[in-house]
Amino acid sequence: MAAEQRMVSFFSPADLTELIQLYSRHPSAVLFAGGTWLLGREQKKIPVLGEQVINIGGIDELTRIHRTERFLEIGAAAPLSLLLEQAKRVLPVCLYRCLTSIGTPAIRNLAGLGGNLSNPEYRMDSFPVLFALEAQVELIGPEGSRRLPIPRLIDSENNLRLKPGELIQRILIPVESFTEELYWKHEHNFWMPETHLSVTAVARMEKGTISEARLVFSAFRRLVMRHRELEAELVGRVPPLSQRETEYLYQELDSFFQAAGPIPRELDRRMLILKALDFLSNLGSEATIPVPGRY
Ligand SMILES: Cc1cc2nc3c(=O)[nH]c(=O)nc-3n(C[C@H](O)[C@H](O)[C@H](O)COP(=O)(O)OP(=O)(O)OC[C@H]3O[C@@H](n4cnc5c(N)ncnc54)[C@H](O)[C@@H]3O)c2cc1C
């Protein structure tokens, strides 16, 4: 039987205006940024991209990295390696650690944050970290631009909330300083999302007391969880935490993961909880203090 012949139209718009016009005429086209997920996901098979593909990798407005007083603004298609190099001094430590854990140097030369956040199936590595940093995405489309906090980028069914013809233009990370940060990731293999777990934590200490703490957990590249009530309860506590406090936090997080996830395996819940408790227990000690420039 003869193989089916399929024509693929590959567009390379010159700038953002041309991209918006083109994408609004072809809203079902596939956006091709670094292409590392689109080409890599089929592993050894020949990738099938779709009938219309729009290359957004070379568009200047999507690759700029800029810092204002309020935000670190990162173009959605700026390669991660460029970001790690250009913004090393201003990137939050947890994000720096997360980005250096993505793929290999060759992958990071192509891959960008826009493609990492817009995966149609999975919540990739930067999602929980940008959630903890309370970053926003700036979307642009035929109706203009709008901003969404990271968790609002997906709906309750885990689908992206992008309208037809809309794409991520920039990621805006508030310029804030935390005294302590953690990024921890565990997985057997990137292609086995069922083995993936991560914890992102940021905290601010003032005179030995926790004045702010944010904890975001992810599991199986599907669940991203933040327990805001527990974060509020942490404010005012003085580390090291007592055994009673640790036991309370353990029970609270365990019930949260059983209900909110759910994360059925006790071992997975345990790993997430112990990482978070380790971070909280060591707040204020040398172990968790990020030294600028030493990643
Ligand atoms: C060997 C290997 C290892 C990897 N390891 C990791 C890992 O450890 N952690 C991890 O998180 N990922 C990993 N990845 C997956 C991938 O490299 C990253 O998720 C990467 O950030 C994707 O970015 P990209 O620019 O290549 O996206 P692309 O592959 O170009 O696009 C990904 C998806 O996002 C859409 N898209 C792209 N840009 C936009 C935009 N601006 N607006 C709206 N939609 C958009 C595309 O249409 C597509 O559906 C790995 C991939 C490979 C091949």
The ligand as a Tripos MOL2 file, in Angstrom:
@<TRIPOS>MOLECULE
LIG
   53    58     1     0     0
SMALL
NO_CHARGES

@<TRIPOS>ATOM
      1 C1         16.1980   14.6580   25.6410 C.3       1 LIG1
      2 C2         15.1680   15.6290   26.1980 C.ar      1 LIG1
      3 C3         15.1990   15.9170   27.5460 C.ar      1 LIG1
      4 C4         14.2700   16.8120   28.0780 C.ar      1 LIG1
      5 N1         14.3110   17.0610   29.4160 N.ar      1 LIG1
      6 C5         13.4010   17.9210   29.9490 C.ar      1 LIG1
      7 C6         13.4050   18.1790   31.3340 C.ar      1 LIG1
      8 O1         14.2520   17.6780   32.1100 O.2       1 LIG1
      9 N2         12.4570   19.0190   31.8250 N.ar      1 LIG1
     10 C7         11.5260   19.6280   31.0280 C.ar      1 LIG1
     11 O2         10.7100   20.4100   31.5320 O.2       1 LIG1
     12 N3         11.4910   19.3810   29.7100 N.ar      1 LIG1
     13 C8         12.3910   18.5520   29.1420 C.ar      1 LIG1
     14 N4         12.3640   18.2840   27.8040 N.ar      1 LIG1
     15 C9         11.2530   18.8110   26.9830 C.3       1 LIG1
     16 C10        11.5560   20.1440   26.2840 C.3       1 LIG1
     17 O3         12.9230   20.2100   25.9040 O.3       1 LIG1
     18 C11        11.2600   21.3620   27.1720 C.3       1 LIG1
     19 O4          9.9750   21.2360   27.7320 O.3       1 LIG1
     20 C12        11.4040   22.6770   26.4130 C.3       1 LIG1
     21 O5         11.3930   23.7610   27.3250 O.3       1 LIG1
     22 C13        10.3750   22.8980   25.3290 C.3       1 LIG1
     23 O6         10.6620   24.1530   24.7090 O.3       1 LIG1
     24 P1         10.7270   24.3130   23.1200 P.3       1 LIG1
     25 O7         11.0180   25.7570   22.8500 O.co2     1 LIG1
     26 O8         11.6570   23.3570   22.4870 O.co2     1 LIG1
     27 O9          9.2180   23.9580   22.7580 O.3       1 LIG1
     28 P2          8.5970   23.3250   21.4280 P.3       1 LIG1
     29 O10         8.9790   21.8640   21.3240 O.co2     1 LIG1
     30 O11         8.8990   24.1700   20.2410 O.co2     1 LIG1
     31 O12         7.0360   23.4660   21.7830 O.3       1 LIG1
     32 C14         6.4380   22.7620   22.8560 C.3       1 LIG1
     33 C15         4.9160   23.0400   22.8210 C.3       1 LIG1
     34 O13         4.6500   24.3890   23.1810 O.3       1 LIG1
     35 C16         3.9800   25.1030   22.1190 C.3       1 LIG1
     36 N5          4.5650   26.4410   22.1360 N.ar      1 LIG1
     37 C17         5.8890   26.7560   22.0050 C.ar      1 LIG1
     38 N6          6.0710   28.0700   22.2080 N.ar      1 LIG1
     39 C18         4.8430   28.6210   22.4560 C.ar      1 LIG1
     40 C19         4.3800   29.9330   22.7660 C.ar      1 LIG1
     41 N7          5.2190   30.9750   22.8320 N.pl3     1 LIG1
     42 N8          3.0650   30.1240   22.9840 N.ar      1 LIG1
     43 C20         2.1940   29.0890   22.9290 C.ar      1 LIG1
     44 N9          2.5660   27.8160   22.6370 N.ar      1 LIG1
     45 C21         3.8840   27.5810   22.4150 C.ar      1 LIG1
     46 C22         4.2840   24.2910   20.8780 C.3       1 LIG1
     47 O14         3.3030   24.4660   19.8660 O.3       1 LIG1
     48 C23         4.2950   22.8770   21.4390 C.3       1 LIG1
     49 O15         2.9810   22.3830   21.6020 O.3       1 LIG1
     50 C24        13.2940   17.4240   27.2290 C.ar      1 LIG1
     51 C25        13.3010   17.1330   25.8540 C.ar      1 LIG1
     52 C26        14.2310   16.2500   25.3360 C.ar      1 LIG1
     53 C27        14.2120   15.9780   23.8660 C.3       1 LIG1
@<TRIPOS>BOND
     1     1     2 1
     2     2     3 ar
     3     2    52 ar
     4     3     4 ar
     5     4     5 ar
     6     4    50 ar
     7     5     6 ar
     8     6     7 ar
     9     6    13 1
    10     7     8 2
    11     7     9 ar
    12     9    10 ar
    13    10    11 2
    14    10    12 ar
    15    12    13 ar
    16    13    14 ar
    17    14    15 1
    18    14    50 ar
    19    15    16 1
    20    16    17 1
    21    16    18 1
    22    18    19 1
    23    18    20 1
    24    20    21 1
    25    20    22 1
    26    22    23 1
    27    23    24 1
    28    24    25 2
    29    24    26 1
    30    24    27 1
    31    27    28 1
    32    28    29 2
    33    28    30 1
    34    28    31 1
    35    31    32 1
    36    32    33 1
    37    33    34 1
    38    33    48 1
    39    34    35 1
    40    35    36 1
    41    35    46 1
    42    36    37 ar
    43    36    45 ar
    44    37    38 ar
    45    38    39 ar
    46    39    40 ar
    47    39    45 ar
    48    40    41 1
    49    40    42 ar
    50    42    43 ar
    51    43    44 ar
    52    44    45 ar
    53    46    47 1
    54    46    48 1
    55    48    49 1
    56    50    51 ar
    57    51    52 ar
    58    52    53 1
@<TRIPOS>SUBSTRUCTURE
     1 LIG1         1 GROUP 0 **** ****
